[in-house]
Amino acid sequence: MVMVLAALEAAIYAECEESRVLHRFLRDEQGQDLIENTLLVAAVALASAGIFLSAGGDINTIWQSGSTTLTTAATAVGAVNSSNPPSGNGGGDGGGDGGDGGHHGH
């Protein structure tokens, strides 16, 4: 009879321990914040990807327009420079008096 009571007591204790572990697990909110933040980051990433994919054509049009404008400006500057070449004395001879060594007397 003592053996039966000891076995019954062990079974009740084990059941109580399992109940406590389950109760602690259900009350623990430590990992909940991590999961919520991960889901939030995933939602933002998906929304951003959708925006970038839908705006891709518009961005390409903007870059092409800028490229065309810059090419036109470069061509215009090149045409002006070729019709009015520099005169050859613009480079300087590297001479000069050397200045005052950077001292500015006040």
Number of C-alpha atoms within 10 A of each C-alpha: 6 7 8 9 10 11 12 12 12 12 12 12 12 12 12 12 12 12 12 12 12 12 11 11 10 9 9 10 10 8 8 10 10 11 11 11 11 12 12 12 12 12 12 12 12 12 12 12 12 12 11 13 11 11 11 11 10 12 12 11 11 11 11 12 12 12 12 12 12 12 12 12 12 12 12 12 11 12 11 11 11 10 8 9 8 10 7 7 7 7 8 8 7 5 6 7 5 7 7 8 6 7 7 6 5 3
